[in-house]
């Protein structure tokens, strides 16, 4: 607001001062020099007219023609003519109603004429002069101040005297001065009004430009400078808007690039952490079976074992080798799935025809733990998927369920039809999963239960493999707690 008042007041003050000075100077100059200018113009005009009159007068010989010429000259130019012959007698004088005043005026003019001729160098010198003698008479009680001229006609030996009163000029000057006083007051009001309009015309777009530039300085490019004038200020506003758009685009691109860079850095950090965790987890997973294999192999190498004890050691070595083989196989599978380069071999098949044999092969393990298996399958639901990989998903769900189901519990495999999708649920009785762990269980090497069984010891990669396989099929998977235990599920698009 401060800048707005400042520029408006400055423009208003400058404009007002300039115009007031101009009007005032004009008034002073006219008051001081108008009268002098007019006097000079009057003298020059009289001199020219008197020369012209003389040149026409000397050509005439008849008195009637001379009188006609004099009358015409007086009417057209507003001068009075007095002519005296070579002897000084009055030859012509403009007559008025008062002959006494005319005679008195003639004597006065004759005195003035004689005095001016004498002051200019005498009558002899005056006769030799080609140009008329022009002068201003002083005012007296019998005659007003006048501009007068004397010219000598050498052909007729006559003196021509022309004059005009300056009294109307003095009155005109006084009227002009009074008129200019009113004009000055009126002009001052108009100047103040126009200065206010002018200052606002200039200041308003500048204030808009300043406001927009101020927001640009604060990196706010939402406001545009709405100045429509087709001049330098309008061009400046257009350039400012263009600059705002370019800066906005550049900063937006820079922000996007920075955001992407931050994501890439964060992703790289996560990958680094994942690599560290992966190496640590693999090392941990391999350390136990390698240690066991090494210890039992040394014992066998000493050849001190016989019979059942020797067979037990061999079984342990084979079991740990199998676990290592499963771990390496799972890591290879996961590596292929996460790389994005894994190609699915899809085919159309009925999902229930896959579920029946896969669940049946776990009958011996189910019997060992006295687990009841219930199948709720829907026939003739066809999917377009990779048979082997979907079998791997179901296998991981089943082994995971068997591992966490108590003896005498149950496992239920259910197919649920949902519009264009089919959902396979594997629910087992047992303990639920803490809410804080429902997302972590899909991570590599994450295990809720660190214990192992001889036949179903997990690697911690099964659910990670499940998630990647299902995602490659365009489906989804998840887990939720139930009243009896935990339910894992995956969803595929049906054909």
N, C-alpha and C positions, 0 to 999 in steps of 0.2 A: 504493500500500500504506500510505503514511503517513496519508493522509486516512481510510482504512478503520479503522486502529487508533485514530485520534484520535476519531472520532465514536462508535465502539463504547465506548471507555473513558469518554468523557464521559457518555454515556447510562447506562452501567453505574454510574459513580460517583455521578451525580445521583440515580438511582433508589435506589441502596443507601443513600445519606446520608439521603434523605427518609424512607424507611421505618424506618431505624435511629433517626433522631431521633423519629419518631412513637412507635415502640415504647418507646424510652427515656423519653420524656416521659410516656407513659402509665404506665410502671412507677413513675417518680418521684412522679407525682401520686397514684397509688393508695397508694404506700407512705407518703406524707406525710399524706394527708388521708382515707384510708379509715377509719381508726379514729375520727377526729373526726366524720366523716359518720355512721358507724354509731352513735356515742354520741348524736348529735342525733336520729337516727331512732328510737333506742331510747327516748329521753326523750319524744319526741312520741308514740310509740306507747303508752307507759305512761300518759301524761296522758290520751289519748283513751279508753283502755280503763278507766282508773280513774274517769273521769267517767261512762262508760257503766255500770260496775259500781255506782257510787253511786246512780245514778238508778233502778236495778232493786232495790238493796238496801233503800232507804228505804221501798219499797212493801210489804216483807215484815214480818210480825209474829211468825211462828212460828220457833222455833229450828231445826226440821228444814229448813224452807225456806231459811233463811239458810245453813245448813251445805251444803245441796245447791247453792246458787248459788255459794258460795265454792269448793267442790270443782270445779264445772264451769269456773269462771273460771281456776283454777290449772292445770287440765289443758289447756284450750284455749290459754292464753297463756303458760304457763311461768313464771308469777309465784307468789310465796308471799304469803299474806295474814295480817296480824296485826291484830286489832281490840281496842281498849281502850274501856271504858265511860266515863261522865262522871266517875267517881271515880278513873280511872286504872288500874282493875283490868284484868287480862288477861281478855278475853272469848273470844277465839279465837286459837289458834295451831296451825299445821299440825304434827301429831304425826309423829315418826319413831321409830325403834327405840331411840334413845338419848335418854331424857327429860332427862338432865343437860345434854346439848349444846343441847337445845331451850330449856331454861330459861336457859342462858347466852346463847344467841343472842337470846332475847327481851329480856334485860337490856341487851345491847349495842345492839340495835336501838332500844330505848327511850331509851338515852343519846344515840344518834345523832339520833333524832327530836327529842328535847328540845333538843339543841344546834342543829339546823337551824331549829326554830321560833323559838328565841331569836335566832338570827342574822338571821332574816327580819323581825324587828320585834316578837316576843313572841306569847304565846298569844292575847291579846285580838285583835290584828290578824289573826292566823291564822284565827280563827273567822269574821271578817267576809269573808275572801277566798272568792270563788266557785270559783276555779280551784284545782286541787291544787298542792301544793308538790313540784316534781320536782328531784332532785339526785343527785350521784354520791358514794357513800361511799368513804372511804379504806380501803385494805386493812389488816388487822391479823392477829395470829396466830390469832385465833379466828373470823375472818370474812373471806371474800374480798371484793375490791372489787365493788361492786354498783351498779345503778341502782335508785333508790328514789323512792317518791312517797307523800305524806301528804295525806289529804283529810278534812274535818270534816263529819260528818253532824249538821246542826243539829236535825233532827227527833228523833233518838234520843240526841243529845249524845255520840256516839261518834267516836273517831278511827280511821280506816282507814289502815293502813300496808301498802303493797305493794312488793316488791323482787324483783330477779332478779340472780343472780351474773353478773359480766362475765368470769369466768375462762375460759369457753369462747371468748369473743370474742377475748381475747388470744392463745389458742392458734390460733384460726382465722387471725388476722392473721399470726402467725408461719408458719403453713402456707402461706398465700397468698404471702408473701414468698419462701419457698423454692420454691413452685411457679412463681412468676414468673421466678425465676432460670433454671430449666430451660426454661421457655417462651421466655425471652429468647434463650437459646442456640439452641434449635430454630428460633425465628422468624428469627434472624440467618442460619442456614444456608439456610432457605427463601428469605429475601429475596435472598441472594447468588445462588441458583440462578435465581429468577424474574427478578432484575435482568439476569442474563446473557441469558436467553431474550428478555426484553423489548427489551434494547438491540440484540440481533441482529435481532429482528423489525422494528424501526424502521430500524436501520442498513443491513441488507442491501438493501432496495429503494432506499434513498437512495444507496448505493454504486453500484448498477446505473445509476441515473439519472445520477449524477455521471460514470460511465465513458462512458455514451452521449453526454452533453453534451460531455465532453472530446473525443470523436471528432468530434462535430459541429463543434466549434471548429476542428478540423484539416481540416474539409470532407470528412470521411469519414462517409457516411450509410448504410453497409452494415449496421451493427449496430442492432437494435431493442431497446428497453427492455422486457424481459419481466417486468412486474409486474402480477399478476392481481387484486390486492386491490381491493375495491369501496369505497374511501375516498378521501380527498384525495390520498394518495400515488399510488394507482392512477390517479386522474384526471390527476395531474401527468404520470405516465408516458405515458398515452394522448395527452395534449396534446403531449408532447415527441416522440412517434413521429409524430404528425400534422405537427408543425412540421418534423421531419426529412424527411418525404415531400415537403412543399411546397417546402422549401429545395432538396431534391435535384432536383425537377422544374424549379424556377426556374433553378437553376444549370446543369442539363442543357440547358434551352432557351437560356440565355444562352451556354453554350459552343457549342451548335449555331449560334446566330446569329453568334457571333464567328468560328467556323470558316467559315461561309458568307460572312461579310463579308471575311475574309482571302482566300477563294477569289475573291470578286468583285473585290477590290482587285488581287490577283495577275493575274486575268483582264484587268482594265482596263489594268494595266501592260503585259501581253503585247500587248493590242490596240494600245496606244499605240506600243509598240516595233514591232509589225507594221505600223502605219500609217506610222511613220517609215521602216522598211525598205522598205515598198511604194513610198512616194514616191521614196525614194532609188533603188530599183531601176528604177522606171518612168522616172525622170529619166535614169538611166544608159542604159537600153535605148533611149530615144527620142533621146538626145543624139547618138549616132553616126549614125543614119540622117538626122536633121535636118541635121547638119553636112555630111554627104556631099551631101544633096539641095541644100542652100544653095550649096555650093561648085561643084557641077557645073552648077547652074542659072545661076550668075554667069558660068561659063565659056561656056555656051551663049548667054547674053544678050549677050556681047561679039561674038558672031558671027564667031569666029575659027577655028571648027572645021568640018571638011568630011569628007564620006565616011564611012569606017568609024569613025574616031575620034569623030565626032559621034554616030553610032549607038551606039557604046560608052557614051558619056556618058548618052544617053537610056536605055539598058538599065539602067545603074546606078541612075539616078533611079527608074525603074519598079520595080526590084528592092527598093530601100530603102523605097519607098512600100508595096510588098506586105508587107514585114516589119513596117512600122508598122501596117498594116491587120490583120495576123495578131495582133500584140501587143494592139491595142485589142480585137479580137474575143475573144481569150483572156481578157483582163481582164474583159470584160463577162460572158462565160460563167462564169468563176470567181466573180465577184461574185454572180451569180444563184444559183449552186450553194451558196455558203457562207451566203447569207442565209436559207436554209431555205424560201423562198417559191417555189422552182422546182418546177413540176409536170411529172412525167414523162408521156409519152404512151405507155402500155404496149400491147403487142399480142403475140399468140402467133406465134412463128415458129421455124423450124429454124435452130439456131446455125450449122451448117456452110454454109447458104445465104448467110449474111452474111459469113463468113470468106473464102470463095472469091473473090468479086469485089473485096473490099477489099484482099486481099493481091496480087491480079493486077494492080491499077492501078499497083503499084510496080515492074513488070517492067523498065521503061526505066532506072530508077535502079539497080536490082539489076545490070543488064547493064553499066552504066557502071563499077561497082566490081567486076564479075566475081564477084558474090555468088551462091551457090547457095541457092535457097529450097526447103525440104522441108515438105510439109503432111501431117500425120498426123491427119486429121479423122474424126469419128464421125458417121455419118448418122442422121437422124431423132431427134436430141436436141432437144426443144422447150423453149423458155423463154418466160416472160412478161416482156418488157422493152421499153424504149424503143429501137427500131431505130437511130434517128439517134445517140443517145448512146452506145450500145454500139459503133457504127461509129466514133465519135470516140475511144473507148478503144483500139480495135484500131489505129486510125490513129496515135495517139500512140505506142503500143508499137512499131509497124513503123518509123516515122520515127526513133524513138530507137535502134532496133536497127541500122538502115541507117547512121545517123550514126556509131555507135561500132564498126562492123564493118570490119576491114581489107580491103583489096582481096584478092579470092580467098578470102574467108571464107565462112561459111554462116549461114543463119537457118533455124530450125526452128519451125514453128507446130504445136502439139500440143493435142488435146482429150483430157482425162482424165476418165473417168466415176467419180465417188465417191459411191455410195449415192444420196442425194437431191439432190446437187449436180453441177455440171459445171465443170471447171477448164480454162481456156484458157491455155496457156503459150507465150511467145515467147522462144526462146533464140537468142542470137547469139554467135559466136566473138569473142574479143577479150580485153581486160584485164578483170580482176575489179574489184569495187567494195570499197573499204576498209570494214571492219566499222563504223568510226566514222561512215561516211557513209550507211549503209543506211537510217537513219531520216530523215536530212536531205534526201535527194533528193526527198521528197514535199512539201517546203516550197516556198513561192512563190519564184520567181526563183533557186532554187538550181541551180547547174550544176557538174558535175564537170569537164567539159572546156570551157574558156572560148573555144575556137576556134570558128569559124563556117565554113560552106560557103556558096557563093552560093545553092544551091537549098534547103538544109535547115538553115539557121541557126535554132536553137531560141530560144524566148522565156524558158525556165525555168519556165513555167507548166503545161506538158503533164501532168506526173505529178501535180501538185496537182489538175488537172481530172479526171484518171483516178480518183484516190482519192475525190473527192466524188461522181462519177457512180456508182461501184460501191457506195459506202455508201448512196446514195439507193435503190439497188436491193435493199438488205438483204444485200449480199455482202461480200467482202473481197478485198484485193489485197496483193501483196508482191513481194519480190525476193530472189534467192539466187544465190550464185556456184556455177558448175559447173566441171568439169574443163577444159572448152573455153572458157568465158567467163562470161556472165551470163544468168540466166533471170528474166524478169518474168512474172507470172501474175495472173489475177483469177478469182474463183469466183462463180458465180450459182446460184440455186436453180432446178432444172429442174421442168418441169410433169409 
